[in-house]
Amino acid sequence: MMAQRIITALIGLVVFFGVIFCPTPVFYTAVILVIFMALWELYQAMQADIRVRLAGLVGAGLILMGGFFNAPWFGMILSIMIYLVMSVYLHPGVNHTKIYTAAFGTYFITFFLMPLMWLRRDFGIAAVILVFVFSWITDSGAYFAGRFFGKHKLMPKVSPKKTVEGAIGGVITAILGTCLYFFVLEKCFSIEAIGTIRYGLLIPLALLCSILSQFGDLAASVIKRDCGVKDFGSILPGHGGVLDRFDSVIFITPMVFYTLNLFYKL
């Protein structure tokens, strides 16, 4: 199992960096593909009606189209209209609560991952990588800290294996890993877009995003428990599905984007 996780992670890193350094249109396409795959996995876990799933994908597409014209809310309005029509059309065969639950998942995943494209557009590749540094280093640090030092359960009813020590270890490794990442950027590369951020902002941002990253993971665990599934998918051997791998990334992407925007406006 561990070997499988490591092999998948190594292949994933190669694909990740390959996509990250591709031309912008290719990167945008990859983000959109991740959004649609994550949405489908969520609908699958919820056992949503096929018509509700299609409505969700159409709604996500409308939001993304609106995003390219700086008007994602217009796409959301159209999407809400589609869901309202669906709740009437499918009544009483499909309960409206299931439709609106799917709608929330659609908006959550789409709106929270879409800023990855805006980060690439406004701040460059280094800013996109920063999101994954926060998320994946937190995940790795929490895993190993919990495995070697974990004694006190964090939230056993949500995720029995997570520990307080693991959570603290995740935060510490995220801060150290992020500082190392910025040190490399400053000393080895000329990354003007985010290289001017000082550690006075970087460390609090790493702390906040590490905590949010772990809450994103816990929120995904709650959804899986309520849906009665272990993983959202099986496309990534040893890691589950796309949503299993991106759950914490989804939670922190908007935070990174809007924090950088606020920093440069000030």
Stockholm file with secondary structure:
# STOCKHOLM 1.0

chainA/1-266         MMAQRIITALIGLVVFFGVIFCPTPVFYTAVILVIFMALWELYQAMQADIRVRLAGLVGAGLILMGGFFNAPWFGMILSIMIYLVMSVYLHPGVNHTKIYTAAFGTYFITFFLMPLMWLRRDFGIAAVILVFVFSWITDSGAYFAGRFFGKHKLMPKVSPKKTVEGAIGGVITAILGTCLYFFVLEKCFSIEAIGTIRYGLLIPLALLCSILSQFGDLAASVIKRDCGVKDFGSILPGHGGVLDRFDSVIFITPMVFYTLNLFYKL
#=GR chainA/1-266 SS CHHHHHHHHHHHHHHHHHHHTSCHHHHHHHHHHHHHHHHHHHHHHHTCCHHHHHHHHHHHHHHHHHHHTTCHHHHHHHHHHHHHHHHHHTTTTSCHHHHHHHHHHHHHHHHHHTHHHHHHHHHCHHHHHHHHHHHHHHHHHHHHHHHHHCCSEEETTTEEEEEHHHHHHHHHHHHHHHHHHHHHHHHHCCCHHHHTCCHHHHHHHHHHHHHHHHHHHHHHHHHHHHHTCSCSCSSBTTTBSHHHHHHHHHHHHHHHHHHHHHHHHC
#=GC SS_cons         CHHHHHHHHHHHHHHHHHHHTSCHHHHHHHHHHHHHHHHHHHHHHHTCCHHHHHHHHHHHHHHHHHHHTTCHHHHHHHHHHHHHHHHHHTTTTSCHHHHHHHHHHHHHHHHHHTHHHHHHHHHCHHHHHHHHHHHHHHHHHHHHHHHHHCCSEEETTTEEEEEHHHHHHHHHHHHHHHHHHHHHHHHHCCCHHHHTCCHHHHHHHHHHHHHHHHHHHHHHHHHHHHHTCSCSCSSBTTTBSHHHHHHHHHHHHHHHHHHHHHHHHC
//
